[in-house]
């Protein structure tokens, strides 16, 4: 009887005990740590300005590349050689857009040497000034409204003299010059002026990003000194 009673008491105690529960633990619960991995460096107003400058540079360079590539394609399709100014603008823009993308990726990961970046931005500023000067020389005094509203491709393909009213100053040779190409049609003139305007915009953007890069270098240097002293 005593043994049976003790067994019954043991069964009751076992029933009253809480059953162990299984908790699923994953590494995805720490969402704050994951978000911190995909955030740009917090460098205040200078960091925000640098991001805005890079975005403006990227958009302007893509537009210049598209317009210049279209011009060169039209000229090559007409079996002419494109002017050197367009090739220079396209070359500088392609190199610059690669630099802009790679430099911002490094900046995002806190791996960008800001002083070196400031110097390279200054070099691209000089290149954009040269391109803007070359493009602006035949465009500054040209009125696009006075040009014929025709297709520039037809003006390139048809031999001179042609039934299409082309200005007397337009001379089409195997290697077409930029002034002659700009004067072929009104639309071509407006598009070339857009390229010129974007080149001037890039001069301003690279000038600002160069100065901002120098400021960021000074700020990072100052903060690193504080961490060492602290």
Secondary structure by P-SEA (a helix, b strand, c coil): caaaaaaaaaaaaaaacccbbbbbbccccaaaaaaaaaccccccaaaaaaaaaaaaaaaaaaaaaaaaaaaaaaaaaacccccaaaaaaaaaaaaaaaaaaaaaaaaaacccaaaaaaaaaaaaaaaaaaaaaaaacccccccccccccccaaaaaaccccccccccccccccccccaaaaaaccaaaaaaaaaaaaaaaaaaaaaaaaaaaaaaaaaaaaaaaaaaaac
